Amino acid sequence: MKRLLLFSVLVFIGGITATLLFAAISDSPAEKLWKRITVETPYSHWHHLDNHLSGKKSGTPYAPYYRIYVNNISNKSGKMLADFGTIFVRENLSAEKILQGLTVMYKIEGYNSEAGDWFWAKYSAEGQVEEAGKVKECLGCHSFAADSDYIFDHNLQR
């Protein structure tokens, strides 16, 4: 009887631990960001950068073409620095302009002051997190635009 009780308690604790672990994993910042940009406030309804809507030719390793969208929190001050809460979403497109994945910049106050407080995320077209956080590849490229808040193009279509 004691073994059965002990077994039941262990199964119960194991189940709770697994549930909490799954909840912690599924509530990662990158997964919350994915939900925000695809469900809560779909990025496809946001502003887009000038001349990017049809798919601009890319010079990066992600995809041959891309489109960039930015939420309406972005830089209302008129200064070069983006406001906290700004989100840039880059659609990485194939040569046929089919979505291959997303790369995202999200400005979070106090996140990473050495790199403009940007949180970076790379997703598959289906929303799987491929990389997130202080992504070296993103920082390596965008560090060339450190003087303009790590942003290459400030021409928003309003």
C-alpha positions in Angstrom: 0.0 0.0 0.0 2.8 2.4 0.9 4.5 1.6 -2.4 1.3 2.4 -4.3 0.9 5.7 -2.5 4.6 6.5 -3.1 4.3 5.6 -6.8 1.1 7.8 -7.1 2.8 10.7 -5.4 5.8 10.4 -7.7 3.6 10.2 -10.8 1.7 13.2 -9.7 4.9 15.2 -9.0 6.4 14.1 -12.3 3.2 15.2 -14.1 3.3 18.6 -12.5 7.0 19.0 -13.2 6.5 18.1 -16.9 3.5 20.5 -17.1 5.5 23.3 -15.6 8.5 22.6 -17.8 6.3 22.5 -20.9 4.6 25.8 -19.8 8.0 27.4 -19.3 9.2 26.3 -22.7 6.0 27.2 -24.5 6.0 30.6 -22.9 9.4 31.6 -24.1 9.9 35.2 -25.2 10.3 34.2 -28.8 7.0 32.2 -28.8 5.2 35.1 -27.1 6.6 37.4 -29.8 5.4 35.0 -32.5 1.9 35.0 -31.0 1.9 38.8 -30.8 3.0 39.4 -34.4 0.8 36.7 -36.0 -2.4 36.5 -33.8 -2.8 39.5 -31.5 -1.6 42.2 -33.9 -0.8 40.6 -37.3 2.3 42.2 -38.8 0.8 42.1 -42.3 -1.5 45.0 -41.3 1.4 47.1 -40.1 3.3 49.9 -42.0 5.8 48.6 -44.5 9.1 50.1 -45.6 9.1 52.1 -48.8 9.2 49.9 -52.0 9.4 46.7 -50.0 5.8 45.5 -50.3 6.3 43.6 -53.6 9.5 42.0 -52.3 12.9 43.8 -52.4 16.0 42.0 -53.7 18.1 40.8 -50.8 21.8 40.8 -50.2 21.7 38.6 -47.2 22.0 34.9 -46.7 18.3 34.5 -45.6 16.5 34.6 -48.9 16.7 36.2 -52.4 13.8 38.6 -51.6 12.3 40.2 -48.5 9.5 42.5 -47.2 9.8 44.5 -44.0 6.9 45.6 -41.8 7.0 47.7 -38.6 4.4 48.2 -35.9 2.9 51.6 -35.2 5.0 52.1 -32.0 8.0 52.7 -34.1 9.7 56.0 -33.7 7.0 58.6 -33.2 9.6 61.0 -31.9 11.1 61.6 -35.3 14.6 60.8 -34.0 16.9 58.1 -35.4 16.4 55.9 -32.3 13.4 53.6 -32.4 11.0 53.8 -29.4 10.8 50.9 -27.0 8.2 48.5 -28.2 9.1 48.9 -31.8 9.0 45.6 -33.8 10.4 45.1 -37.3 9.3 41.9 -39.1 11.2 40.8 -42.2 9.6 38.2 -44.4 12.3 36.2 -46.1 11.1 35.2 -49.5 12.2 32.6 -52.1 13.0 33.6 -55.7 9.3 32.9 -56.4 8.5 35.3 -53.5 7.1 32.5 -51.3 7.5 33.0 -47.6 10.5 31.0 -46.3 10.6 32.4 -42.7 10.7 35.6 -40.6 13.4 37.5 -38.9 12.3 39.9 -36.2 13.8 42.8 -34.2 11.9 43.8 -31.0 13.2 46.8 -28.9 12.9 46.0 -25.2 14.0 48.5 -22.6 16.9 47.2 -20.6 17.2 44.0 -22.7 20.7 44.5 -24.2 22.0 48.0 -23.9 25.3 47.1 -25.7 23.3 46.5 -28.8 20.5 49.1 -28.7 18.2 46.9 -26.5 17.1 44.8 -29.5 15.8 41.2 -29.1 16.2 39.2 -32.2 14.3 36.1 -33.4 14.4 33.9 -36.5 11.4 31.8 -37.3 10.5 29.2 -39.9 7.5 29.9 -42.1 5.5 27.7 -39.8 6.5 29.7 -36.7 9.1 27.4 -35.3 11.8 29.3 -33.3 15.1 28.8 -35.0 17.1 31.3 -33.0 16.2 34.0 -30.5 17.7 36.5 -28.1 21.1 38.0 -28.7 21.6 36.3 -32.0 25.2 36.6 -33.1 24.5 36.5 -36.8 21.9 39.4 -36.5 24.2 41.4 -34.2 27.2 40.9 -36.5 25.4 42.3 -39.5 23.4 45.0 -37.8 26.4 46.3 -35.9 27.3 48.1 -39.1 24.2 50.2 -38.5 24.9 50.9 -34.8 24.9 54.6 -35.3 21.3 54.4 -36.6 20.0 52.2 -33.8 20.9 49.0 -35.7 18.3 49.8 -38.3 19.4 49.9 -42.0 16.3 51.7 -43.4 14.3 54.3 -41.6 11.9 55.1 -44.6 8.5 54.0 -43.3 5.5 54.0 -45.5 2.8 55.7 -43.4 
